[in-house]
Amino acid sequence: MTGPIRITAPDGVAPAAAYAHVVMGTGRFVAVSGQLPLDEDGKVVGEGDPAAQARQVFENLRRCLAAAGAGFDDVVKLTYFVTDMAHMPAIRTARAEHIPSDRLPAASAVQVAGLVRPEFLMEIEAFAILPA
């Protein structure tokens, strides 16, 4: 296998528009902890700005994946924790800069009452599988 297999519409399940229902693969599993909108110095990026925060979070995910020898093509699952579901369009835009629409991973989005600091609007974690 050269990469994950994505199934957007399993039999009997409504097709997914912004994610794959099932993603599978074999190889080395990589778990990336939830990333926050912090720059490399630990300063908040884009306070109050979901688009800026989403771009920073995806950049942090990219760097973490690269540290494991992985990239967004290897991602099989993203989990979004957001303080307001209204931030999802900004997240989808940032995601589209890194992941083409034909390679979308499985995903879950959860609205939370708050994150570790009040200025954070989102946290995103990733699971990836590298080819064996």
C-alpha positions in Angstrom: 0.0 0.0 0.0 1.3 3.4 -0.9 -0.8 5.4 1.5 -4.1 5.4 3.4 -7.3 4.3 1.7 -10.2 6.7 2.1 -13.9 5.6 1.9 -16.2 8.6 1.8 -19.5 6.8 1.3 -19.7 3.3 2.8 -22.7 1.3 1.7 -25.8 2.5 3.6 -24.1 5.7 5.0 -24.7 9.2 3.7 -21.7 10.5 1.8 -19.4 12.8 3.7 -18.8 16.2 2.3 -15.9 17.5 4.3 -14.2 14.3 5.6 -13.9 10.6 4.9 -16.1 8.2 6.9 -13.3 5.5 6.9 -9.6 5.8 6.5 -7.4 2.7 6.7 -3.8 1.8 6.2 -0.9 -0.3 7.5 2.4 0.9 8.8 3.7 3.0 11.7 1.1 4.9 13.7 1.8 8.5 14.5 -0.3 10.4 17.1 0.1 14.2 17.2 -1.2 15.9 20.4 -3.7 18.6 20.1 -2.0 21.7 18.6 -2.8 25.2 19.7 -2.4 28.6 18.0 1.0 29.2 19.4 4.1 30.4 17.5 7.5 28.8 18.1 8.1 31.2 21.1 4.9 30.1 22.8 3.0 33.3 21.9 -0.6 33.3 20.9 -1.2 33.9 17.2 -4.4 35.6 16.1 -6.1 36.3 19.4 -9.8 36.6 18.5 -9.2 35.6 14.8 -10.3 32.1 14.0 -8.6 32.2 10.5 -5.2 33.2 11.9 -5.5 30.6 14.7 -6.4 27.9 12.2 -3.5 28.7 9.9 -1.1 28.6 12.9 -2.5 25.3 14.2 -2.2 23.6 10.8 1.4 24.9 10.5 2.1 23.4 14.0 0.5 20.1 12.8 2.7 20.2 9.7 5.8 20.7 11.8 4.9 17.9 14.2 4.1 15.5 11.4 7.4 16.4 9.7 9.3 15.6 12.9 7.9 12.1 12.7 8.7 11.8 9.0 5.1 12.2 8.0 3.0 14.7 6.1 -0.7 15.5 5.6 -1.0 12.8 3.0 -0.4 10.3 5.9 -3.1 11.8 8.2 -6.0 9.4 8.7 -7.9 11.3 11.4 -8.3 14.9 12.6 -10.1 15.9 15.8 -11.2 19.5 16.1 -12.0 21.0 19.5 -13.6 24.4 19.0 -15.1 26.9 21.4 -17.7 27.8 18.7 -18.8 25.8 15.7 -18.8 29.1 13.7 -15.0 28.6 13.5 -15.3 25.5 11.3 -15.3 27.4 8.0 -11.9 29.0 8.9 -10.6 25.6 9.9 -11.7 24.1 6.6 -10.0 26.9 4.7 -6.7 26.3 6.6 -7.1 22.6 6.1 -7.6 23.0 2.3 -4.2 24.8 2.2 -2.6 21.5 3.3 -4.9 18.7 2.4 -6.6 18.3 -1.0 -10.3 17.5 -1.1 -9.6 14.0 -2.6 -7.4 13.1 0.4 -9.6 14.2 3.4 -9.1 12.2 6.6 -11.7 10.9 8.9 -12.7 13.7 11.3 -14.6 14.6 14.4 -15.6 18.1 15.5 -16.5 18.9 19.1 -17.6 22.2 20.6 -16.1 22.7 24.0 -16.9 25.1 26.8 -13.3 26.2 26.9 -9.7 25.2 26.2 -6.6 25.4 28.4 -6.5 29.2 28.0 -9.4 31.6 27.2 -7.7 33.1 24.1 -7.5 29.8 22.3 -10.4 29.3 19.9 -9.4 25.8 18.8 -7.2 22.8 19.3 -6.6 20.1 16.6 -5.0 16.7 17.0 -4.0 14.3 14.2 -3.4 10.6 13.7 -1.3 9.4 10.8 -0.1 6.2 9.4 3.3 6.0 7.7 3.8 3.2 5.2 5.6 0.2 6.7 
